């Protein structure tokens, strides 16, 4: 999967934060990498990839949880409206009506 395809489902603010973080970390990793003999590059890449996988997984789970909570709330609202209509119609049936006989 391409990197752009991964970012399509994210909020623009999240993508901006990822970009700013990458720009801020790049010089530090480059400087430390040249001092350690280029061993840090592969480790940093693997750590960043693992972090991104974890972040995408967490974001997906959060989206699922919010969708389920929203669905539960909508079900609760529908049940409450249905109960209100039933109660209202039951009270209207029991009220006496005025009948005029001619």
Buried (B, 14 or more C-beta within 10 A) or exposed (E): EEEEEEBEEBEEEEEEEBEEEEEEEEEEBEEEBEEEEEEBBEEBEEEBEEEEEEEBEEBEEEEEEEEEEEEEEEEEEEEEEEEEEEEEEEEEEEEEEEEEEE
